[in-house]
C-alpha cells in the first residue's frame, strides 16, 4: 500500500492523498482580478489527482502585491472574479482547495520575474511605496520601504482578516498565511529585516509577535471547519538570520493557537542567501518541525520523483509533500506516481481512456465519474 496515496486529514479537512500542489504566483491578474488565465491554470491543475491545491500568493491589499500583476482578494470585486474559477473546479474535480494569503512587504512593487523581476520605484512602471517592519531595503539598490507604525500594523491585520473572510465566502476549505520567502510576515521574524526597537523587534518573542497576532486574528474570524496554517522559511541561509531552532519555536506557538498545518520552505529574505540545492533539500526542516511539535507538516523542495515522495511520507519526514515546478512541467504527476507506486488517483471520466490497458486499475473505484 502506498503511503503517499493514503488519505490524510488536516483537522476537519479530509484529503484523498498526501500530495499538495504548492502555491505558484502566475503574475497574470488584472489589477488583482482573476483572469481567463487563472481559469485555465487552476482548472488544469485541479484535474491532476492531487489531494490539495493551494492557490498562489493572493494579496490582501494593493500595496501588498509582489507585482502589479499579482492576484488579489481585497474587495468584493476580487472575490467575484475568483468565484467562477472555484465553481468550475467544484463541478469537475474532488480536489480540496486552499488560498495562500500574502503581503509582500518590502519585496512588493516588483516587476514579474519574466519581465526582469526588478524593484519598481514609486510612480515608475506601476510601482508604489512599500512598507516593512523596518526601513531597510531588500537589496541595497532597492527603494527603501516605510517602517509600519501602529496604524499600519492594525491595517495589515484587518486586511488579512477581510481577505480570509472572502476566502471563506468562496467556500474554500483552507487558508495558508504566507510567512515565508522574505515577504512581510517573514520580514518580522528575521533579524535580517527586522530592526525594530518596540514590542515587535529584538527578541525572538517580539519578532514572532506580529505574525502570531495575524494568525490569531484570522483564526478567530473564521469557523472551526476552515483550516488555517502557515508557510514558513525555516532558514534564511544567512548567518545571524532566522533558523530552524527559531522555526521550531514558532511552530510550537502556532500549534498552541490551533494551526492546522505548517508548510516548510526556506530562504527569500536576503540576496546574500547561500542555498545548497538538491533533491529534497528542505525536507530536513520539515522533519525537525514534525518531530518536535507533531504538527501536520508539508515538506517541499525539489521533490520530483514518486519514489522519493513516497519515502518522505513513509519514513515520517513529513505528513505531505508539496510540488510546484514539477507540477507545471507534468500536471499529471500524481497519475504517473500512482502508476509507479501501484496506487490509484482521481481523474475525470473524459480522461479514463488515456490509460494503457495494463494500467486501467489506476483510477480504481474512486473515479470522479461516480459522483
Residue frames as qw, qx, qy, qz and C-alpha x, y, z in Angstrom:
[[0.000, 0.887, 0.462, 0.000, 0.00, 0.00, 0.00],
 [0.405, 0.472, -0.019, 0.783, 1.32, 3.46, -0.92],
 [0.314, -0.531, -0.442, 0.651, 1.79, 5.90, 1.95],
 [0.068, -0.125, 0.208, 0.968, 1.78, 8.83, -0.49],
 [0.360, -0.212, -0.544, -0.727, -1.68, 7.85, -1.73],
 [0.287, -0.427, -0.807, 0.291, -3.17, 7.15, 1.68],
 [0.155, -0.827, -0.350, -0.412, -5.84, 9.55, 2.88],
 [0.422, -0.072, -0.411, 0.805, -4.97, 12.28, 5.36],
 [0.177, -0.858, -0.466, -0.125, -6.85, 14.85, 7.42],
 [0.247, 0.249, -0.225, 0.909, -5.79, 18.42, 8.10],
 [0.280, 0.084, 0.482, -0.826, -8.13, 18.83, 11.04],
 [0.612, 0.385, 0.533, -0.441, -11.64, 18.59, 9.60],
 [0.510, 0.651, -0.321, -0.461, -10.34, 18.68, 6.02],
 [0.830, -0.053, 0.552, 0.056, -10.20, 15.18, 4.53],
 [0.258, 0.690, -0.513, -0.441, -7.70, 14.74, 1.71],
 [0.954, 0.227, -0.056, -0.187, -7.62, 11.84, -0.72],
 [0.881, 0.141, -0.156, 0.423, -3.82, 11.63, -0.64],
 [0.553, -0.656, -0.043, 0.513, -0.66, 13.32, 0.68],
 [0.483, 0.206, 0.328, 0.785, 0.16, 15.37, -2.44],
 [0.024, 0.848, 0.287, -0.445, -0.24, 19.15, -2.24],
 [0.517, 0.580, 0.226, 0.587, 0.21, 21.47, -5.18],
 [0.410, -0.468, -0.226, 0.750, 2.24, 24.28, -3.65],
 [0.222, 0.903, 0.254, -0.268, 1.32, 27.90, -4.44],
 [0.551, 0.012, 0.382, 0.742, 2.95, 29.40, -7.52],
 [0.144, 0.682, 0.113, -0.708, 2.49, 33.05, -8.48],
 [0.594, 0.466, 0.585, 0.295, 1.19, 33.48, -12.03],
 [0.154, -0.441, 0.123, 0.876, 1.60, 37.26, -12.40],
 [0.044, 0.240, 0.753, 0.611, -1.45, 37.23, -14.65],
 [0.021, -0.684, -0.660, 0.310, -4.11, 39.23, -12.78],
 [0.155, 0.579, 0.291, 0.746, -5.69, 42.48, -13.94],
 [0.211, -0.547, 0.235, -0.775, -5.46, 44.96, -11.05],
 [0.280, -0.229, 0.794, -0.489, -5.65, 41.98, -8.72],
 [0.781, 0.182, 0.183, -0.568, -8.64, 40.42, -10.51],
 [0.591, -0.064, 0.787, 0.168, -8.52, 36.79, -11.63],
 [0.396, 0.515, -0.377, -0.660, -8.50, 36.41, -15.42],
 [0.907, 0.261, -0.175, -0.281, -9.05, 33.68, -18.01],
 [0.425, 0.503, -0.722, 0.213, -5.50, 32.52, -17.29],
 [0.295, -0.289, 0.734, -0.539, -6.49, 31.55, -13.75],
 [0.847, 0.135, 0.187, -0.478, -9.45, 29.56, -15.05],
 [0.797, 0.447, -0.404, -0.053, -7.15, 27.67, -17.44],
 [0.240, 0.522, -0.724, 0.382, -4.27, 27.25, -15.00],
 [0.376, -0.227, 0.701, -0.562, -6.19, 26.14, -11.93],
 [0.866, 0.185, 0.062, -0.459, -8.70, 24.12, -13.91],
 [0.681, 0.472, -0.560, 0.019, -5.78, 22.24, -15.40],
 [0.126, 0.388, -0.790, 0.459, -4.11, 21.56, -12.04],
 [0.618, -0.144, 0.419, -0.649, -7.41, 20.59, -10.41],
 [0.921, 0.212, -0.136, -0.299, -7.56, 17.56, -12.73],
 [0.262, 0.634, -0.716, 0.129, -4.15, 16.33, -11.59],
 [0.825, -0.198, -0.529, -0.020, -5.29, 13.83, -8.96],
 [0.265, 0.261, -0.564, 0.738, -3.50, 15.66, -6.12],
 [0.321, -0.528, -0.748, 0.240, -5.22, 15.89, -2.74],
 [0.173, -0.823, -0.272, 0.468, -4.80, 19.63, -2.16],
 [0.459, 0.540, 0.237, 0.665, -4.41, 22.63, -4.45],
 [0.314, -0.681, -0.246, 0.614, -3.08, 25.81, -2.81],
 [0.393, 0.849, 0.245, 0.255, -3.78, 28.90, -4.88],
 [0.561, 0.381, -0.130, 0.723, -0.94, 31.35, -5.42],
 [0.278, -0.306, -0.364, 0.835, 0.09, 34.16, -3.06],
 [0.013, -0.715, -0.561, -0.417, -3.04, 36.30, -3.06],
 [0.223, 0.218, -0.259, 0.914, -2.55, 39.87, -1.92],
 [0.195, -0.609, -0.694, 0.331, -4.61, 41.22, 0.98],
 [0.032, 0.872, 0.146, -0.466, -4.17, 44.81, -0.23],
 [0.623, 0.775, -0.015, 0.103, -2.92, 46.63, -3.34],
 [0.024, 0.853, -0.498, 0.153, 0.32, 47.62, -1.62],
 [0.688, -0.380, 0.611, -0.101, 0.81, 44.00, -0.53],
 [0.889, 0.451, 0.057, -0.057, 1.21, 42.68, -4.08],
 [0.704, -0.275, 0.374, 0.537, 4.58, 41.37, -5.19],
 [0.232, 0.003, 0.499, 0.835, 3.97, 42.84, -8.63],
 [0.387, 0.213, 0.015, -0.897, 1.28, 44.93, -10.35],
 [0.596, 0.099, -0.617, -0.505, 0.08, 41.68, -11.96],
 [0.047, 0.066, -0.928, 0.363, -0.48, 39.75, -8.71],
 [0.418, -0.485, -0.705, -0.304, -3.77, 38.12, -7.78],
 [0.054, -0.208, 0.451, -0.866, -5.64, 39.93, -5.00],
 [0.358, -0.498, -0.783, -0.109, -8.60, 39.49, -2.68],
 [0.191, -0.154, -0.392, 0.887, -9.02, 42.92, -1.13],
 [0.385, 0.144, 0.051, -0.910, -12.52, 43.74, -2.37],
 [0.694, 0.274, 0.554, -0.369, -15.84, 42.18, -3.27],
 [0.626, 0.667, -0.235, -0.328, -14.93, 42.58, -6.95],
 [0.155, 0.535, -0.830, -0.015, -11.88, 40.39, -6.46],
 [0.462, -0.008, 0.826, -0.324, -13.98, 37.75, -4.74],
 [0.706, 0.510, 0.257, -0.418, -16.46, 37.82, -7.62],
 [0.468, 0.682, -0.503, -0.251, -13.67, 37.47, -10.19],
 [0.004, -0.381, 0.920, -0.096, -12.26, 34.38, -8.47],
 [0.656, 0.052, 0.541, -0.524, -15.65, 32.75, -7.86],
 [0.828, 0.412, -0.146, -0.351, -16.08, 31.24, -11.38],
 [0.382, 0.509, -0.765, 0.100, -12.68, 29.55, -11.08],
 [0.263, -0.198, 0.817, -0.474, -13.64, 27.98, -7.75],
 [0.735, 0.223, 0.306, -0.562, -17.07, 26.97, -9.04],
 [0.720, 0.482, -0.431, -0.252, -15.63, 25.29, -12.14],
 [0.188, 0.390, -0.868, 0.244, -13.20, 23.29, -10.02],
 [0.476, -0.043, 0.664, -0.575, -16.04, 22.22, -7.72],
 [0.799, 0.329, 0.028, -0.503, -18.05, 20.95, -10.69],
 [0.803, 0.475, -0.349, -0.089, -15.29, 18.88, -12.22],
 [0.504, 0.375, -0.675, 0.386, -12.81, 17.84, -9.52],
 [0.726, -0.584, -0.363, -0.010, -12.80, 16.39, -5.98],
 [0.558, 0.208, -0.337, 0.730, -9.58, 18.23, -5.10],
 [0.369, -0.801, -0.375, 0.286, -9.60, 20.30, -1.92],
 [0.361, 0.721, 0.054, 0.589, -8.64, 23.98, -2.13],
 [0.479, -0.645, -0.223, 0.552, -6.65, 26.45, -0.08],
 [0.320, 0.879, 0.044, 0.352, -5.64, 30.05, -0.71],
 [0.636, -0.177, -0.215, 0.719, -2.29, 31.49, 0.33],
 [0.045, -0.969, -0.220, -0.105, -2.91, 34.98, 1.71],
 [0.717, -0.036, -0.021, 0.696, 0.08, 37.26, 1.50],
 [0.026, 0.996, -0.008, -0.080, 1.58, 40.69, 1.94],
 [0.814, 0.381, -0.110, 0.424, 4.92, 41.17, 0.21],
 [0.516, -0.749, -0.032, 0.414, 6.20, 43.96, 2.47],
 [0.122, -0.767, 0.355, 0.520, 9.50, 45.37, 1.22],
 [0.330, -0.092, 0.814, 0.469, 9.56, 42.86, -1.66],
 [0.418, 0.704, 0.546, -0.175, 6.37, 44.35, -3.13],
 [0.282, 0.901, -0.058, -0.325, 6.29, 46.69, -6.13],
 [0.365, -0.412, 0.719, 0.424, 8.45, 44.47, -8.35],
 [0.551, 0.386, -0.456, -0.583, 8.23, 43.52, -11.99],
 [0.971, -0.004, 0.137, -0.196, 7.10, 39.94, -12.73],
 [0.625, -0.451, 0.549, 0.325, 10.09, 37.59, -12.97],
 [0.647, 0.325, 0.559, 0.404, 9.59, 37.01, -16.68],
 [0.259, 0.908, 0.146, 0.295, 9.84, 40.80, -17.12],
 [0.372, 0.610, -0.404, 0.571, 13.06, 41.11, -15.16],
 [0.682, -0.472, -0.527, 0.184, 11.84, 40.97, -11.54],
 [0.361, 0.196, -0.268, 0.871, 13.46, 44.28, -10.62],
 [0.116, -0.579, -0.559, 0.582, 12.10, 46.57, -7.91],
 [0.162, 0.654, 0.441, 0.593, 9.78, 49.27, -9.30],
 [0.177, -0.095, -0.346, 0.916, 10.26, 52.68, -7.64],
 [0.192, 0.639, 0.592, -0.452, 7.09, 54.57, -6.71],
 [0.344, 0.774, 0.048, -0.530, 5.47, 56.06, -9.79],
 [0.204, 0.563, -0.680, -0.424, 7.60, 54.09, -12.27],
 [0.339, 0.121, -0.895, -0.262, 6.27, 51.08, -14.19],
 [0.670, -0.433, -0.444, -0.407, 3.22, 50.88, -11.96],
 [0.539, -0.009, -0.655, 0.530, 5.34, 50.86, -8.79],
 [0.436, -0.786, -0.196, -0.391, 4.33, 52.13, -5.34],
 [0.101, -0.638, 0.578, -0.500, 5.74, 52.87, -1.90],
 [0.716, -0.109, -0.689, 0.021, 6.42, 49.68, 0.02],
 [0.507, -0.675, 0.272, -0.461, 6.11, 49.05, 3.78],
 [0.717, 0.149, -0.644, 0.221, 8.04, 46.74, 6.09],
 [0.675, -0.597, -0.355, 0.252, 8.93, 46.15, 9.74],
 [0.425, -0.647, 0.105, 0.625, 11.93, 48.47, 9.33],
 [0.412, 0.867, -0.060, -0.275, 13.07, 50.96, 6.71],
 [0.391, -0.464, 0.716, 0.345, 15.59, 48.51, 5.25],
 [0.657, 0.462, -0.322, -0.502, 15.50, 47.68, 1.51],
 [0.982, 0.006, 0.184, -0.039, 15.66, 44.04, 0.40],
 [0.784, 0.195, 0.110, 0.579, 18.73, 44.76, -1.74],
 [0.361, -0.455, -0.077, 0.810, 20.99, 47.81, -1.39],
 [0.062, 0.002, 0.428, 0.901, 19.80, 49.25, -4.71],
 [0.141, -0.575, -0.771, -0.236, 16.08, 48.80, -3.98],
 [0.207, -0.607, -0.021, -0.767, 13.89, 51.71, -2.82],
 [0.077, 0.069, -0.785, 0.610, 13.64, 51.79, 0.97],
 [0.341, -0.559, -0.714, -0.248, 10.30, 50.78, 2.50],
 [0.295, -0.584, 0.188, -0.733, 8.46, 52.75, 5.15],
 [0.153, 0.017, -0.897, 0.415, 8.52, 51.21, 8.62],
 [0.398, -0.539, -0.636, -0.383, 4.99, 50.26, 9.67],
 [0.138, -0.296, 0.448, -0.832, 3.60, 52.35, 12.50],
 [0.283, 0.129, 0.816, -0.488, 0.80, 51.33, 14.87],
 [0.603, 0.463, 0.156, -0.631, -1.91, 52.31, 12.39],
 [0.481, 0.486, -0.631, -0.365, -0.13, 50.47, 9.59],
 [0.025, 0.147, -0.975, 0.165, 0.14, 47.31, 11.66],
 [0.441, 0.291, 0.624, -0.576, -3.55, 47.46, 12.51],
 [0.596, 0.516, -0.176, -0.589, -4.41, 47.89, 8.84],
 [0.319, 0.366, -0.853, -0.190, -2.36, 44.86, 7.82],
 [0.155, 0.055, 0.928, -0.334, -4.10, 42.68, 10.40],
 [0.515, 0.441, 0.380, -0.630, -7.52, 43.94, 9.35],
 [0.510, 0.521, -0.459, -0.508, -6.67, 43.33, 5.68],
 [0.128, 0.201, -0.971, -0.016, -5.67, 39.73, 6.43],
 [0.306, 0.249, 0.788, -0.474, -8.96, 39.16, 8.24],
 [0.545, 0.524, 0.076, -0.650, -11.08, 40.69, 5.48],
 [0.429, 0.445, -0.691, -0.375, -9.34, 38.62, 2.82],
 [0.024, -0.072, 0.981, -0.177, -9.75, 35.47, 4.94],
 [0.453, 0.369, 0.568, -0.580, -13.48, 36.10, 5.22],
 [0.569, 0.539, -0.260, -0.563, -13.67, 36.38, 1.43],
 [0.217, 0.300, -0.921, -0.121, -11.86, 33.06, 1.09],
 [0.222, 0.159, 0.880, -0.388, -14.47, 31.51, 3.38],
 [0.517, 0.490, 0.227, -0.664, -17.30, 33.14, 1.45],
 [0.462, 0.475, -0.596, -0.453, -15.97, 31.49, -1.70],
 [0.958, -0.098, 0.038, -0.269, -16.41, 28.10, 0.00],
 [0.584, 0.513, -0.585, 0.233, -12.69, 27.34, 0.08],
 [0.847, -0.406, -0.342, -0.011, -11.71, 24.93, 2.83],
 [0.753, -0.397, -0.089, 0.518, -8.31, 26.19, 3.97],
 [0.153, 0.973, -0.106, 0.140, -6.09, 29.25, 4.25],
 [0.810, -0.084, -0.098, 0.571, -2.31, 29.37, 4.26],
 [0.120, -0.981, 0.040, 0.144, -0.77, 32.53, 5.71],
 [0.754, 0.508, -0.154, 0.388, 2.43, 33.37, 3.86],
 [0.487, -0.848, 0.191, 0.078, 5.17, 33.64, 6.45],
 [0.808, -0.120, 0.382, 0.433, 7.97, 32.60, 4.10],
 [0.624, 0.449, 0.365, 0.525, 10.18, 33.69, 1.20],
 [0.351, -0.049, -0.043, 0.934, 11.09, 37.11, 2.54],
 [0.161, -0.609, -0.440, -0.640, 7.58, 38.58, 2.47],
 [0.238, -0.687, 0.133, -0.674, 6.09, 40.70, 5.23],
 [0.829, -0.515, 0.027, -0.218, 5.43, 38.14, 7.97],
 [0.898, 0.044, -0.113, 0.424, 8.85, 36.57, 7.36],
 [0.303, 0.624, -0.166, 0.701, 10.40, 40.04, 7.50],
 [0.515, -0.702, 0.150, -0.469, 9.06, 40.45, 11.02],
 [0.958, -0.282, 0.009, 0.043, 10.52, 37.08, 12.02],
 [0.826, 0.233, -0.071, 0.508, 14.00, 37.57, 10.61],
 [0.416, -0.755, -0.025, 0.507, 16.59, 39.75, 12.39],
 [0.460, 0.026, 0.438, 0.772, 18.00, 40.49, 8.94],
 [0.014, 0.523, 0.494, 0.695, 14.89, 42.51, 8.08],
 [0.452, -0.790, -0.363, -0.199, 13.50, 43.47, 11.49],
 [0.453, 0.166, -0.379, 0.789, 15.50, 46.11, 13.40],
 [0.361, -0.722, -0.256, -0.532, 12.56, 47.48, 15.40],
 [0.198, 0.236, -0.646, 0.698, 13.05, 48.63, 18.98],
 [0.579, -0.243, 0.142, -0.765, 9.42, 48.25, 20.07],
 [0.696, -0.144, 0.613, -0.344, 7.45, 45.17, 21.14],
 [0.882, 0.430, 0.115, -0.156, 7.69, 43.76, 17.60],
 [0.614, 0.655, -0.388, 0.207, 11.50, 43.69, 17.36],
 [0.176, -0.683, 0.631, -0.324, 14.59, 42.44, 19.10],
 [0.422, -0.230, 0.848, -0.221, 13.94, 39.19, 20.97],
 [0.074, -0.087, -0.928, -0.356, 12.56, 36.06, 19.36],
 [0.054, 0.549, 0.767, -0.329, 9.33, 36.53, 21.30],
 [0.148, 0.666, 0.094, -0.725, 8.97, 40.07, 19.98],
 [0.126, 0.340, -0.642, -0.675, 9.80, 39.17, 16.37],
 [0.045, -0.235, -0.955, -0.178, 7.20, 36.41, 16.43],
 [0.148, 0.403, 0.571, -0.700, 4.57, 38.69, 17.95],
 [0.403, 0.412, -0.115, -0.809, 3.12, 40.31, 14.82],
 [0.390, 0.126, -0.809, -0.422, 2.91, 37.14, 12.67],
 [0.150, -0.237, -0.924, 0.260, 1.21, 35.39, 15.60],
 [0.234, 0.410, 0.364, -0.803, -1.19, 38.31, 16.05],
 [0.442, 0.286, -0.455, -0.718, -2.13, 38.00, 12.38],
 [0.324, -0.039, -0.937, -0.120, -2.68, 34.26, 12.80],
 [0.001, 0.311, 0.770, -0.557, -4.79, 34.80, 15.92],
 [0.329, 0.380, 0.088, -0.860, -6.93, 37.44, 14.21],
 [0.474, 0.198, -0.641, -0.570, -7.59, 35.25, 11.16],
 [0.264, -0.095, -0.954, 0.104, -8.25, 32.13, 13.24],
 [0.099, 0.328, 0.633, -0.694, -10.70, 34.00, 15.48],
 [0.378, 0.343, -0.107, -0.853, -12.62, 35.40, 12.50],
 [0.524, 0.184, -0.686, -0.470, -13.35, 32.01, 10.89],
 [0.887, -0.244, 0.084, -0.383, -15.43, 28.99, 11.88],
 [0.563, -0.501, 0.656, 0.035, -13.53, 25.96, 13.12],
 [0.855, 0.284, 0.430, 0.059, -14.15, 23.96, 9.94],
 [0.504, 0.837, -0.164, 0.138, -11.88, 26.32, 7.99],
 [0.859, -0.233, -0.014, 0.456, -8.29, 25.12, 8.36],
 [0.123, 0.971, -0.178, 0.102, -5.70, 27.86, 8.90],
 [0.876, -0.195, 0.071, 0.435, -2.00, 27.11, 8.57],
 [0.016, -0.935, 0.231, 0.270, 1.20, 28.96, 7.76],
 [0.850, 0.392, -0.077, 0.342, 4.04, 28.63, 5.30],
 [0.423, -0.857, 0.215, 0.200, 7.43, 29.38, 6.80],
 [0.601, 0.628, -0.440, 0.226, 11.00, 29.72, 5.66],
 [0.864, -0.474, -0.131, 0.111, 12.78, 27.51, 8.18],
 [0.639, -0.375, 0.136, 0.658, 16.16, 29.07, 7.41],
 [0.246, 0.917, -0.048, -0.311, 17.34, 32.32, 5.87],
 [0.883, 0.233, 0.096, 0.397, 20.55, 30.51, 4.79],
 [0.259, 0.740, -0.200, 0.588, 22.45, 33.56, 6.07],
 [0.517, -0.118, -0.602, 0.597, 24.47, 33.74, 9.28],
 [0.022, -0.138, -0.378, 0.915, 22.65, 35.66, 12.00],
 [0.431, -0.099, -0.357, -0.823, 19.29, 35.20, 10.32],
 [0.805, -0.126, 0.202, -0.543, 16.17, 33.17, 11.02],
 [0.203, 0.365, -0.907, -0.056, 16.97, 29.49, 11.51],
 [0.580, -0.189, -0.754, -0.245, 15.48, 26.09, 12.26],
 [0.288, -0.219, -0.728, 0.582, 15.64, 26.49, 16.06],
 [0.204, 0.198, 0.194, -0.939, 13.55, 29.66, 15.84],
 [0.504, -0.003, -0.557, -0.660, 11.22, 27.94, 13.35],
 [0.446, -0.224, -0.859, 0.118, 10.59, 25.15, 15.84],
 [0.069, -0.273, -0.531, 0.799, 9.73, 27.76, 18.49],
 [0.369, 0.141, -0.177, -0.902, 7.30, 29.43, 16.05],
 [0.512, -0.084, -0.769, -0.374, 5.73, 26.07, 15.20],
 [0.267, -0.268, -0.812, 0.445, 5.12, 25.37, 18.90],
 [0.140, 0.288, 0.271, -0.908, 3.34, 28.72, 19.18],
 [0.452, 0.098, -0.463, -0.756, 1.25, 28.05, 16.08],
 [0.425, -0.159, -0.889, -0.061, 0.26, 24.63, 17.38],
 [0.108, -0.304, -0.673, 0.666, -0.89, 26.11, 20.69],
 [0.267, 0.326, 0.057, -0.905, -3.05, 28.56, 18.73],
 [0.686, 0.365, 0.552, -0.303, -4.79, 25.88, 16.68],
 [0.281, 0.586, -0.533, -0.542, -2.86, 25.98, 13.42],
 [0.923, 0.181, 0.190, -0.281, -3.97, 23.18, 11.14],
 [0.903, 0.217, 0.112, 0.354, -0.62, 22.69, 9.39],
 [0.194, -0.824, 0.303, 0.438, 2.80, 24.14, 8.73],
 [0.803, 0.568, 0.107, 0.146, 4.27, 24.24, 5.21],
 [0.577, -0.671, 0.245, 0.396, 8.05, 24.25, 5.46],
 [0.660, 0.686, 0.018, 0.306, 10.14, 26.07, 2.86],
 [0.621, -0.495, 0.001, 0.608, 13.25, 28.25, 3.24],
 [0.438, -0.006, 0.279, 0.855, 15.08, 31.37, 2.09],
 [0.162, 0.719, 0.536, 0.412, 13.94, 34.55, 0.39],
 [0.276, -0.912, -0.241, 0.183, 14.65, 37.30, 2.91],
 [0.266, -0.802, 0.329, 0.422, 18.16, 38.21, 1.78],
 [0.714, 0.656, -0.228, -0.086, 20.06, 38.28, -1.55],
 [0.006, -0.672, 0.725, -0.149, 23.08, 37.01, 0.45],
 [0.874, -0.146, 0.363, -0.289, 21.50, 33.58, 0.96],
 [0.199, 0.467, -0.838, -0.201, 23.58, 30.52, 0.08],
 [0.840, -0.005, 0.280, -0.465, 21.22, 27.60, -0.56],
 [0.164, -0.338, 0.901, 0.218, 22.66, 24.09, -1.17],
 [0.733, 0.235, -0.081, -0.633, 20.15, 22.95, -3.77],
 [0.117, 0.192, -0.968, -0.116, 19.44, 19.26, -4.23],
 [0.530, -0.318, -0.663, -0.422, 16.51, 16.83, -4.21],
 [0.636, -0.610, -0.472, -0.029, 14.51, 17.35, -1.02],
 [0.441, 0.307, -0.363, 0.761, 16.98, 19.94, 0.30],
 [0.281, -0.428, 0.208, -0.834, 14.35, 21.47, 2.62],
 [0.770, -0.297, -0.496, -0.269, 12.80, 18.24, 3.90],
 [0.523, -0.002, -0.618, 0.587, 15.25, 18.15, 6.82],
 [0.118, -0.162, 0.269, -0.942, 13.50, 21.23, 8.20],
 [0.695, -0.220, -0.270, -0.629, 10.04, 19.70, 7.87],
 [0.757, -0.091, -0.635, 0.122, 11.30, 16.54, 9.58],
 [0.296, 0.064, -0.552, 0.777, 12.69, 18.52, 12.53],
 [0.355, -0.163, 0.114, -0.913, 9.49, 20.55, 12.99],
 [0.777, -0.162, -0.428, -0.432, 7.27, 17.48, 12.70],
 [0.669, -0.035, -0.672, 0.317, 9.40, 15.51, 15.16],
 [0.234, 0.009, -0.507, 0.830, 9.48, 18.27, 17.78],
 [0.332, 0.030, 0.179, -0.926, 5.93, 19.59, 17.51],
 [0.293, 0.270, 0.914, -0.076, 3.79, 16.85, 15.98],
 [0.388, 0.565, 0.100, -0.721, 2.10, 19.42, 13.76],
 [0.753, 0.488, 0.431, 0.093, 0.73, 18.29, 10.39],
 [0.250, -0.679, 0.379, 0.577, 3.68, 19.17, 8.18],
 [0.754, 0.642, 0.137, 0.003, 4.10, 19.69, 4.43],
 [0.547, -0.465, 0.422, 0.554, 7.64, 19.15, 3.10],
 [0.584, 0.797, 0.150, -0.038, 8.70, 20.78, -0.13],
 [0.105, -0.840, 0.441, 0.298, 11.79, 21.47, -2.24],
 [0.339, 0.518, -0.720, -0.314, 12.89, 19.72, -5.43],
 [0.537, 0.023, 0.817, -0.206, 10.73, 16.68, -4.80],
 [0.453, 0.446, -0.393, -0.665, 10.27, 15.36, -8.32],
 [0.385, 0.169, -0.885, -0.200, 10.34, 11.54, -8.23],
 [0.752, -0.365, -0.271, -0.477, 7.48, 9.33, -6.97],
 [0.814, -0.142, -0.495, 0.269, 9.76, 7.00, -5.01],
 [0.288, 0.190, -0.375, 0.860, 11.35, 9.98, -3.24],
 [0.428, -0.361, -0.007, -0.829, 7.94, 11.43, -2.35],
 [0.844, -0.270, -0.412, -0.211, 6.80, 8.03, -1.10],
 [0.678, -0.002, -0.516, 0.524, 9.90, 7.66, 1.07],
 [0.009, 0.330, -0.259, 0.908, 9.41, 11.10, 2.65],
 [0.649, -0.344, -0.048, -0.676, 5.89, 10.23, 3.79],
 [0.890, -0.119, -0.438, -0.044, 6.59, 6.59, 4.63],
 [0.606, 0.085, -0.497, 0.615, 9.57, 7.48, 6.85],
 [0.354, -0.789, -0.453, 0.217, 7.66, 10.19, 8.70],
 [0.414, -0.032, 0.037, 0.909, 9.83, 13.07, 7.49],
 [0.259, 0.070, -0.015, -0.963, 6.65, 14.94, 6.54],
 [0.489, 0.316, 0.710, -0.395, 2.94, 14.20, 6.50],
 [0.623, 0.715, 0.310, -0.073, 2.53, 15.55, 2.99],
 [0.516, -0.140, 0.352, 0.768, 4.75, 16.61, 0.11],
 [0.292, 0.826, 0.164, -0.453, 4.33, 19.83, -1.82],
 [0.582, 0.129, 0.519, 0.612, 5.13, 20.01, -5.53],
 [0.168, 0.792, 0.087, -0.581, 5.33, 23.23, -7.53],
 [0.215, 0.619, -0.533, -0.536, 7.59, 23.39, -10.59],
 [0.174, -0.079, 0.969, 0.159, 7.28, 19.63, -11.05],
 [0.376, 0.541, 0.702, -0.270, 3.52, 20.10, -11.44],
 [0.326, 0.759, -0.110, -0.552, 3.97, 22.82, -14.05],
 [0.077, 0.463, -0.794, -0.386, 6.26, 20.53, -16.02],
 [0.272, -0.092, -0.935, -0.209, 3.99, 17.50, -15.59],
 [0.457, -0.225, 0.163, -0.845, 0.45, 18.44, -14.48],
 [0.896, -0.132, -0.261, -0.335, -0.47, 14.73, -14.32],
 [0.172, 0.508, -0.768, 0.350, 2.40, 13.92, -11.94],
 [0.550, -0.206, 0.624, -0.515, 0.05, 12.24, -9.41],
 [0.909, 0.261, -0.024, -0.324, -1.28, 9.91, -12.11],
 [0.651, 0.513, -0.543, 0.137, 2.23, 8.79, -13.03],
 [0.110, -0.455, 0.726, -0.504, 3.18, 8.50, -9.37],
 [0.778, -0.065, 0.374, -0.502, 0.12, 6.32, -8.71],
 [0.888, 0.371, -0.238, -0.131, 1.09, 4.07, -11.60],
 [0.409, 0.549, -0.652, 0.325, 4.67, 3.78, -10.29],
 [0.177, -0.317, 0.716, -0.596, 3.53, 3.04, -6.73],
 [0.232, -0.218, -0.939, -0.128, 0.66, 0.68, -7.53],
 [0.077, 0.383, 0.561, -0.730, -1.90, 3.16, -6.20],
 [0.198, 0.657, 0.669, 0.285, -4.99, 4.95, -7.50],
 [0.110, -0.233, -0.059, 0.964, -5.68, 8.58, -8.36],
 [0.371, 0.669, 0.516, -0.385, -8.82, 10.55, -9.21],
 [0.140, -0.129, 0.533, 0.824, -9.43, 11.55, -12.82],
 [0.540, 0.351, 0.129, -0.754, -12.40, 12.86, -14.77],
 [0.766, 0.216, 0.604, -0.043, -14.20, 10.24, -16.88],
 [0.554, 0.812, -0.069, -0.169, -13.34, 12.17, -20.04],
 [0.145, 0.762, -0.631, 0.003, -9.72, 11.11, -19.46],
 [0.809, -0.266, 0.502, -0.151, -10.10, 7.48, -18.41],
 [0.906, 0.397, 0.131, 0.065, -9.26, 6.16, -21.87],
 [0.218, 0.871, -0.428, 0.099, -5.84, 7.81, -21.63],
 [0.533, -0.531, 0.651, -0.104, -4.56, 4.88, -19.56],
 [0.366, 0.330, -0.831, -0.259, -2.88, 1.92, -21.27],
 [0.800, -0.216, -0.426, -0.363, -4.81, -1.31, -20.84],
 [0.690, -0.055, -0.615, 0.377, -2.33, -2.64, -18.29],
 [0.172, 0.002, -0.441, 0.881, -2.90, 0.43, -16.09],
 [0.338, -0.471, -0.473, -0.663, -6.68, 0.57, -16.21],
 [0.572, -0.526, -0.584, 0.238, -6.76, -0.04, -12.46],
 [0.356, 0.143, -0.215, 0.898, -5.16, 3.37, -11.88],
 [0.271, -0.334, -0.033, -0.902, -8.43, 5.28, -11.41],
 [0.094, -0.061, -0.914, 0.389, -9.96, 2.48, -9.34],
 [0.168, -0.606, -0.776, -0.057, -13.31, 2.73, -7.56],
 [0.197, -0.660, -0.299, 0.661, -12.82, 6.34, -6.51],
 [0.319, 0.239, 0.474, 0.785, -13.21, 7.71, -10.00],
 [0.112, 0.203, 0.141, -0.963, -14.71, 11.13, -10.38],
 [0.360, -0.086, -0.600, -0.709, -17.36, 9.79, -12.74],
 [0.349, -0.355, -0.863, 0.085, -19.19, 8.02, -9.90],
 [0.003, -0.239, -0.409, 0.881, -20.26, 11.30, -8.34]]
